[in-house]
């Protein structure tokens, strides 16, 4: 049965394959032709000839209905994991005759979903048919696919034909970003040996300070910065923007993507890196991301794309970590012991390790992730 399906698929994509009605009609034509050769009755030859001509006409019309059609794809906007991708295709009919009764298949990569299919009743001459569909995303990544297939049996339904069109697609699914309200990993980094940075951090976390202006509240803003009097006057929450005190300190979030990871832990680690980055950015800190393959990066979109594309055990382009206080996200406990002064760590213990505390002798505090607890809650808890 599988061999039969492969042969039928090969014929359909490269030539034509008869439908059930086509097979029945071809069988009747052969029977009439066989009877004609035995009886030498001319009318039987005529009937068989008419049926064969009908079959040939059906095959010709199917091939013509798929000819000259063009497929264009619009750029796909990036989304976060859990949201829906919006995919837009245009099927253009540049000919002077209508194209009817088509099926369009968008061949998504198997890791994303099965091929999407849509019927097309009619594409008028010199016009474009627009097809838009949404696909729910479950996991971050950078997905690419290149092929759209057009299938038709029009107008007689005696044959099926399918032809491919090149329509390259690139869909970026960003990792989820958790809305942290506080985070000890960020709030305390570098305080051991930087009194300027410590005073700056105290200024940032204070409820009093020099107010630069007011703006509408955005999700994730600290509630301590809400200006209640202005909020009551405007009828919506207003948040104070404080003057930035420059302490000369950078926050560097390092994802140890060159290490060997449990795949589920690595996905949590990517979510943690994205959440820490945007928490530091909202806190008006000079934050950067480091991964094994990219080195140092900054900029919201660049960081999200790098985190969407990263994977465990990737090639290391820059083995040297920045010699600044950093947040080290790793499954390797030994690497915690050689971090720069003032650093913090986020440790994902291997599945065969019952207690990470027994092997961590780091000089600076951090957080050991428990797989059975909520990640957002753990990122907001005090350091161990």
Secondary structure, 3 states (H helix, E strand, C coil): CHHHHHHHHHHHHHCCEECHHHHHHHHHHHHHHHHHHHHCCHHHHHHHHHHHHHHHHHHHHHHHHHCCEEEEECCCCCEECCCEEEEEEEEEECCCCCEEEEEEEECCCCCCCCCEEEEEEEECCCEEEEEEEEEECCCCEEEEEEEEEEEECCCCCCEEEEEEEEEEEEEEEECCCCCCCCCHHHHCCCCCCCHHHHHHHHHHHCCCCCEEEEEECCCCCCHHHECHHHHHHHCCCEEEEECCCCCCCEEEEEECCCCCCCHHHHHHHHHHHHHHHHHHHHCCCEEEEEECCCEEECCHHHHHHHHHHCCCCCCCCCCCCCCCCEEEEECCHHHHHHCCCCCEEEECCCCCCCCHHHCCCCCCCEEECCCCCCHHHHHCCCCC
